[in-house]
């Protein structure tokens, strides 16, 4: 099985598990990854993002194989400007 076929055959659960492993540097059982395991796991995660997810989220790998980077202005445009979570006057409390 070639690399691309392996990535395309990978389930979403496996991807999520590998993503968590890359983020923590440890397998689910707590064992630390070796340097080679880190490199291979990162490659699998990035390939899955490119081939399967075709993500447009910042700091993921896009369908073209390049990291998706957005400027601060582009990221601000994604969110409404007057999106206050909650505002209270002193008397409201």
C-alpha positions, -999 to 999 in steps of 0.1 A, spaced: 0 0 0 14 34 -9 14 64 14 -15 82 -2 -37 51 -2 -29 46 34 -39 81 43 -71 79 22 -80 46 40 -75 61 75 -106 66 95 -116 99 111 -112 83 146 -76 73 137 -69 108 125 -82 123 157 -62 99 178 -30 108 158 -38 145 161 -40 141 199 -8 121 199 10 149 180 -4 176 203 7 158 235 38 139 223 25 108 239 4 78 229 -30 73 244 -15 49 270 10 77 281 41 63 265 62 91 250 68 91 212 103 86 199 117 112 175 110 89 145 74 83 157 68 120 161 80 127 125 59 99 110 28 108 130 31 145 120 34 134 83 3 113 86 -17 141 102 -6 167 76 -13 143 48 -48 135 61 -55 173 64 -44 178 28 -59 147 11 -91 141 31 -101 173 50 -90 198 24 -90 222 53 -90 260 49 -85 266 86 -53 286 95 -23 265 105 -35 233 88 -24 218 56 -45 227 26 -54 206 -4 -24 220 -23 0 206 4 9 240 17 2 254 52 -29 276 53 -19 310 65 -42 340 69 -34 375 78 -48 391 110 -72 412 89 -85 380 71 -90 363 104 -109 393 119 -132 393 89 -144 358 99 -160 371 131 -187 398 136 -172 429 151 -199 435 177 -200 400 190 -199 407 227 -203 377 249 -220 396 277 -221 431 291 -236 440 324 -242 473 341 -233 475 378 -270 475 388 -276 443 368 -255 423 392 
